[in-house]
Amino acid sequence: MSSITRSTRGNPWMYRGLIWNFARRDLKARFRGTFLGWLWSLMLPLATLLIYSAVFSIIFRAVPPPFGNGEPGIYVIWLLVGIVTYSFFGNGVTLAMPSLLSAGNLLQKIYIPSYVPVMGTAIAASTQSLVEYGILLVVLIVVGNVGLTWLLFPFLLLMFFIFTLSVSIILSVLNVYARDLQQITGVVIQLLFFLSPILYPLDQVPEEWNGIPIRAVMAANPVAEYIVAFRNLLYDLALPSGKNMLALTAWTVGAALLAWFVYLRKGQDIGEAV
């Protein structure tokens, strides 16, 4: 293979049109044949939000922190930040993970870098999450909880997308060689929901449980770190701590480097293994 071909095989910019075609195809197919169509992308997370909000705010009488503007907090809005952030990661990974197997026939016929279908699916999943974040921002504007910290929201969202995409590439490539991984990942994603401070603030978690530093373990979860950071910016109107941002940077850069390593070792000629 020529050096020119080798140098362009890993260049996403060359395949931007194809990536967008995968994303557009996925968006069209997501709710094809359903009566409500794309409204389901909003109704499903809304139903989840209402169920958990009813259980924790009415039955368990959960008290949310105050808004950053000093007004009393509203649990359903506080919860919405956590659910939307978790869904960004959970849906992105869950939908992108089988994308290589779904594109197997195409990958066997022509050369396409394995990250192309994954990126397309990840972009499609992120589009749904962007709509959810948009609704969240509108709600926060309505209640008057707006601050300069929102200016950092696009930067944090880009970091989160890179992290989610990197994890998706790693798992989608490995899933071709070990297909039980998809089922295991589904369980782990569900477990992450309860190991992240979505339904409750992290400071309400006991520091230790049976000798296990459970709060420290939960805080080390990268999804938990992102949830805390998004709540800081959007709900608390405060900057994330330096420790939080350092952890997010380390997780994101580490995931991106590992994704590149996995792609180089296992993903370049994956059409033969699909």
C-alpha positions as CSV (number, residue, x, y, z in Angstrom):
1,M,0.0,0.0,0.0
2,S,1.4,3.4,-0.9
3,S,2.3,6.0,1.7
4,I,-0.4,8.3,0.4
5,T,-3.0,5.7,0.9
6,R,-1.7,4.9,4.4
7,S,-1.7,8.5,5.4
8,T,-5.3,9.1,4.4
9,R,-6.8,5.9,5.8
10,G,-7.0,7.5,9.2
11,N,-8.1,10.9,8.1
12,P,-11.8,11.6,9.1
13,W,-12.0,14.8,7.1
14,M,-11.7,12.8,3.8
15,Y,-14.8,10.8,4.8
16,R,-16.9,13.6,6.2
17,G,-19.5,13.2,3.5
18,L,-19.8,9.5,4.2
19,I,-19.9,10.0,7.9
20,W,-22.8,12.5,7.4
21,N,-24.6,10.0,5.2
22,F,-24.4,7.3,7.9
23,A,-25.7,9.9,10.4
24,R,-28.6,10.9,8.2
25,R,-29.5,7.3,7.4
26,D,-29.6,6.5,11.1
27,L,-31.7,9.6,11.9
28,K,-34.2,8.6,9.2
29,A,-34.4,5.0,10.3
30,R,-34.6,5.5,14.0
31,F,-38.3,6.0,14.2
32,R,-39.4,5.0,10.7
33,G,-42.9,3.4,10.6
34,T,-43.9,4.9,14.0
35,F,-47.0,7.2,14.3
36,L,-45.2,9.8,16.4
37,G,-41.9,9.6,14.6
38,W,-39.2,11.9,16.1
39,L,-41.6,12.9,18.9
40,W,-40.6,9.6,20.5
41,S,-37.1,10.9,21.0
42,L,-38.5,13.5,23.4
43,M,-41.3,11.4,24.9
44,L,-39.1,8.6,26.1
45,P,-36.7,10.7,28.2
46,L,-39.6,12.8,29.3
47,A,-41.4,9.7,30.6
48,T,-38.3,8.6,32.4
49,L,-37.9,12.1,33.9
50,L,-41.5,12.2,35.2
51,I,-41.3,8.7,36.7
52,Y,-38.1,9.3,38.7
53,S,-39.2,12.8,39.6
54,A,-42.5,11.5,41.0
55,V,-40.8,8.7,43.0
56,F,-38.0,10.8,44.5
57,S,-39.7,14.2,44.9
58,I,-43.1,13.0,46.1
59,I,-42.5,9.6,47.8
60,F,-38.9,10.2,49.1
61,R,-39.3,14.0,49.3
62,A,-35.9,14.7,47.7
63,V,-34.9,18.3,48.2
64,P,-32.8,19.8,45.4
65,P,-30.0,22.4,45.9
66,P,-31.0,26.0,45.2
67,F,-30.6,27.5,41.8
68,G,-27.5,29.4,41.1
69,N,-29.5,32.6,41.0
70,G,-30.5,32.1,44.6
71,E,-34.0,30.9,44.1
72,P,-35.3,27.6,45.6
73,G,-34.4,24.6,43.5
74,I,-36.8,22.6,41.5
75,Y,-36.1,18.8,41.6
76,V,-37.4,18.0,38.2
77,I,-35.0,20.5,36.6
78,W,-32.1,19.4,38.7
79,L,-32.9,15.8,37.7
80,L,-33.3,16.8,34.0
81,V,-29.6,17.9,33.8
82,G,-28.5,14.5,35.1
83,I,-30.8,12.5,32.9
84,V,-29.9,14.4,29.7
85,T,-26.2,14.1,30.4
86,Y,-26.4,10.4,31.2
87,S,-28.5,9.8,28.0
88,F,-26.0,11.6,25.9
89,F,-23.4,9.0,26.9
90,G,-25.6,6.0,27.3
91,N,-27.5,6.4,24.1
92,G,-24.4,7.3,22.1
93,V,-22.5,4.2,23.2
94,T,-25.5,1.8,23.0
95,L,-26.5,2.9,19.5
96,A,-23.0,3.2,18.1
97,M,-21.6,-0.1,19.5
98,P,-23.3,-2.4,16.9
99,S,-22.8,0.0,14.0
100,L,-19.8,-2.0,12.5
101,L,-21.8,-5.2,12.5
102,S,-24.8,-3.4,10.9
103,A,-22.5,-2.1,8.2
104,G,-20.8,-5.4,7.7
105,N,-21.9,-6.0,4.1
106,L,-20.6,-2.6,3.0
107,L,-17.3,-3.0,5.0
108,Q,-16.7,-6.4,3.2
109,K,-17.2,-4.9,-0.2
110,I,-15.2,-1.7,-0.1
111,Y,-12.7,-0.2,2.2
112,I,-14.2,2.2,4.7
113,P,-12.3,3.1,7.9
114,S,-14.1,1.4,10.8
115,Y,-14.6,4.7,12.6
116,V,-16.9,6.1,9.8
117,P,-20.1,4.1,10.7
118,V,-19.4,4.6,14.4
119,M,-19.0,8.4,14.0
120,G,-22.1,8.6,11.9
121,T,-24.2,6.8,14.5
122,A,-22.7,8.8,17.3
123,I,-23.5,12.1,15.5
124,A,-27.1,10.9,15.0
125,A,-27.4,10.0,18.7
126,S,-25.9,13.3,19.7
127,T,-28.4,15.2,17.6
128,Q,-31.2,13.8,19.8
129,S,-29.3,14.8,22.9
130,L,-28.8,18.3,21.6
131,V,-32.5,18.7,21.3
132,E,-32.9,17.5,24.9
133,Y,-30.2,20.0,26.0
134,G,-32.0,22.7,24.0
135,I,-35.2,22.0,25.9
136,L,-33.3,22.1,29.2
137,L,-31.8,25.5,28.4
138,V,-35.2,26.9,27.5
139,V,-36.6,25.7,30.8
140,L,-33.7,27.3,32.7
141,I,-34.2,30.5,30.8
142,V,-38.0,30.5,31.7
143,V,-37.1,30.1,35.5
144,G,-34.5,32.9,35.2
145,N,-31.5,30.7,36.0
146,V,-29.0,32.0,33.4
147,G,-25.4,33.0,33.9
148,L,-22.0,33.6,32.2
149,T,-21.0,30.1,33.0
150,W,-23.2,29.0,30.1
151,L,-20.6,30.3,27.8
152,L,-18.5,27.2,28.7
153,F,-21.3,24.8,27.8
154,P,-20.3,24.3,24.2
155,F,-16.7,23.6,25.2
156,L,-17.8,21.0,27.8
157,L,-20.3,19.5,25.4
158,L,-17.5,19.0,22.8
159,M,-15.3,17.3,25.4
160,F,-18.2,15.0,26.3
161,F,-18.8,14.2,22.6
162,I,-15.1,13.3,22.1
163,F,-15.2,11.1,25.2
164,T,-18.4,9.3,24.2
165,L,-17.2,8.8,20.6
166,S,-13.9,7.4,21.8
167,V,-15.6,4.9,24.1
168,S,-18.0,4.0,21.2
169,I,-15.1,3.4,18.8
170,I,-13.3,1.2,21.4
171,L,-16.3,-0.9,22.2
172,S,-17.6,-1.2,18.6
173,V,-14.3,-2.5,17.3
174,L,-13.9,-5.0,20.2
175,N,-17.5,-6.1,19.8
176,V,-16.7,-7.4,16.3
177,Y,-14.2,-9.9,17.9
178,A,-16.1,-10.6,21.1
179,R,-19.8,-10.2,20.4
180,D,-20.9,-10.9,24.0
181,L,-19.4,-7.5,24.8
182,Q,-22.5,-5.7,23.6
183,Q,-24.7,-7.5,26.1
184,I,-22.3,-6.9,28.9
185,T,-22.0,-3.2,28.0
186,G,-25.8,-2.9,28.2
187,V,-25.7,-4.1,31.8
188,V,-22.8,-1.8,32.6
189,I,-24.6,1.2,31.1
190,Q,-27.6,0.5,33.3
191,L,-25.4,0.1,36.3
192,L,-23.8,3.5,35.6
193,F,-27.2,5.2,35.9
194,F,-27.3,4.2,39.6
195,L,-23.6,4.7,40.2
196,S,-23.8,8.3,39.0
197,P,-25.3,11.3,40.9
198,I,-28.4,11.5,38.7
199,L,-31.2,11.0,41.2
200,Y,-29.3,12.4,44.3
201,P,-26.4,14.7,45.0
202,L,-23.1,13.0,45.5
203,D,-22.7,14.6,48.9
204,Q,-25.7,12.5,50.1
205,V,-23.8,9.3,49.4
206,P,-22.1,7.8,52.5
207,E,-18.3,8.1,52.4
208,E,-17.9,4.4,53.3
209,W,-20.1,1.3,53.1
210,N,-18.8,-1.9,54.7
211,G,-15.3,-0.5,54.5
212,I,-15.6,0.5,50.8
213,P,-15.0,4.2,50.0
214,I,-18.2,4.3,48.0
215,R,-18.4,8.0,47.5
216,A,-14.9,8.1,46.1
217,V,-15.6,5.2,43.8
218,M,-18.7,6.9,42.5
219,A,-17.0,10.2,42.1
220,A,-14.2,8.6,40.0
221,N,-16.8,7.5,37.4
222,P,-16.2,9.7,34.3
223,V,-20.0,10.0,33.6
224,A,-20.5,11.2,37.2
225,E,-17.7,13.8,36.7
226,Y,-19.5,15.1,33.6
227,I,-22.8,15.2,35.3
228,V,-21.3,17.3,38.1
229,A,-19.6,19.6,35.6
230,F,-22.8,20.2,33.6
231,R,-24.8,20.8,36.8
232,N,-22.2,23.3,37.9
233,L,-22.4,25.3,34.7
234,L,-26.1,25.1,34.0
235,Y,-27.9,24.7,37.3
236,D,-25.5,26.1,40.0
237,L,-24.1,28.8,37.6
238,A,-20.7,28.0,39.0
239,L,-17.4,26.9,37.4
240,P,-16.4,23.3,37.8
241,S,-13.6,22.7,40.2
242,G,-10.1,22.5,39.0
243,K,-10.0,18.9,40.2
244,N,-13.2,18.1,38.2
245,M,-11.8,19.6,35.0
246,L,-8.5,17.9,35.4
247,A,-10.3,14.6,35.8
248,L,-12.5,15.2,32.7
249,T,-9.5,16.2,30.6
250,A,-7.6,13.1,31.7
251,W,-10.6,10.8,31.0
252,T,-11.3,12.4,27.6
253,V,-7.6,12.4,26.4
254,G,-7.1,8.9,27.7
255,A,-10.2,7.6,26.0
256,A,-9.2,9.3,22.7
257,L,-5.7,7.8,22.8
258,L,-7.0,4.3,23.6
259,A,-9.6,4.6,20.8
260,W,-6.8,5.5,18.3
261,F,-4.7,2.6,19.6
262,V,-7.5,0.1,19.3
263,Y,-8.3,1.4,15.8
264,L,-4.7,1.0,14.6
265,R,-4.4,-2.5,16.1
266,K,-7.8,-4.0,15.4
267,G,-9.9,-1.6,13.3
268,Q,-8.1,-0.8,10.1
269,D,-9.0,-4.0,8.2
270,I,-12.1,-4.9,10.1
271,G,-14.1,-5.8,7.0
272,E,-12.4,-9.3,7.1
273,A,-13.6,-9.9,10.6
274,V,-17.2,-8.6,10.4
